[in-house]
Amino acid sequence: MSTKVAFIGLGVMGYPMAGHLKNAGFDVTVYNRTQEKAQKWMAEYQGKIAQTPALAAKDAKFVFICVGNDADLRQVTLNDDGVLSTMSENTILVDHTTTSAEVSREIALMANKKQIAFLDAPVSGGQAGAENGVLTVMVGGEAETFEQAQPIMGAYSRFSQLLGPVGAGQLTKMVNQICIAGVVQGLAEGLHFARSAGLDGEKVIETISKGAAGSWQMENRYKTMWQGEYDFGFAVDWMRKDLGIALDEARNNQSSLPLTALVDQFYAEVQAIGGNRQDTSSLLSRLENMRRDK
């Protein structure tokens, strides 16, 4: 009999992640706030759907969550129809949402009171990584719990690592977003400068990507950025949510993040010109708009 798992949240990340679990042979039941999306998933993957998180989680050995933010996570776990209301002892709850470390510890405490193990396990790799099953998973929790969950997460990831106790996964995801923010801004400024200088962007990137300037962002985003297309990946609204979490945590641990704070404000300017749902590489659009306004 295949292992029964539940997956809560079928957004751009959760939808394919749950699909990979089904394709890997697990008995998957999903829940999504918008039932139309759940119906579509069921038709595509021949899985099961539930009307509430609690019903999805009932009798599941592993419950995975990938929702929007702290409030969404609390809703699908702690409410009367949340997953903790029906999960059994000695089962495992894995949260892939990018949240604060504080809410991860809160959920872990409530889960542990019911003898349910918890991992905070945010992911990196974007929509393409989820669709191709090659996500990176940053995990906080107990080693024994991680060892049990890691093979299951392997259905949609190429690398996962335990980084410390509960909360460490979220803290590492903050580091990830801090690093990305600076790299994307640097790439945007480089492309903006190249265009202003009359250079051939294709040839410039072909050349400098072979050296120390190369990055994942350069390899995967420079062409669409050069063409002014920003519909390829993680939305500005979600990046601002993530950077806000990182900046809040920085105030708590007294770290200095001047570049991150600056890029967060640049993203606010992208939002102000209607770029809320554009991908994070749209920092270039802000610079191009500034040049046109001069």
Residue, then its C-alpha position, 0 to 999 in steps of 0.5 A: m500500500s502506498t504512503k498516504v500524504a496530503f498537500i495543502g495549497l496548489g499555487v504556482m509552486g504547490y500544484p506541480m509539487a503535489g503532482h510530482l508526489k502523485n507521479a512518484g506513487f504516493d497516495v495524495t489528497v490535496y486541498n486548495r482554497t479555490q476548489e476549481k484549482a483542486q478540481k483541475w489538479m485532480a483531473e490532471y493527476q488522478g489524485k484526490i481532493a478534500q473540502t478542508p485541510a483537516l479532511a485532506a490530512k486525516d490518516a496521512k503520514f506526511v502533510f505538506i503545506c505551501v501557502g502564501n504567508d504567516a496568516d495563511l499558514r496559521q489558518v490551514t494548521l491551527n483553525d478548527d478545520g486545520v490539519l492539526s485537528t485531524m493529524s495523528e500522533n507520530t505523523i510529520l508536518v512539513d511546511h514549504t511556505t516562506t514565512s517568519a521563523e517565529v510562526s514556524r516555531e509557533i506551529a512546531l510547538m502546537a504540533n509537538k503538543k500532539q506528538i506530531a513532528f514538524l519541519d520548516a522547509p522553504v524552497s528555492g528554484g521558483q516555478a520552473g524548479a517546482e515544475n521540473g522537480v529540481l527544487t532546493v529545500m532548506v530545512g529546520g527541525e529534528a534530524e530523525t524527522f528530516e531523515q524520514a521526510q527527505p525521501i518523500m521531498g525527493a519527488y520534487s527536489r534535487f537537494s535538501q539539507l537540515l540546517g538546524p532546529v525549527g526556524a533554521g530553514q526560514l532563516t536560511k531562506m531569508v539569506n537566499q532572498i537577501c543574496i538574490a535581491g543584490v544580484v538582480q539589482g546588479l544585473a538590472e544596472g549592468l543591462h541598463f548601463a549596456r543599453s545606455a552605452g549603445l552596446d549589444g546586450e547579447k554579446v555583452i552577456e555572452t562575454i561576461s557570463k563566462g567570467a566572475a560576473g556569471s550567475w543563475q539570474m544572468e543565465n536565466r533572465y538576461k534575455t527576457m530583461w533585455q526584451g522588457e518581458y517580466d512574466f517569468g517567475f517569482a512575482v514582485d509582491w511575493m519578493r517584497k513579502d520575503l524581503g520584509i520578513a528578512l528585514d524584520e528578522a534583521r532588526n531582531n538579530q541586529s544585523s545590517l542589511p542596507l542593500t536589501a533595504l534599498v532593493d526592497q524600496f526599489y521593488a516598492e517603486v516597481q509596484a507603484i508603476g504597476g509591476n506587482r505581478q511582474d517577476t523580480s527581474s523587473l527592477l530593470s523596468r524601473l531604471e528604464n522608466m527613470r531614463r525615459d522620464k529625464 
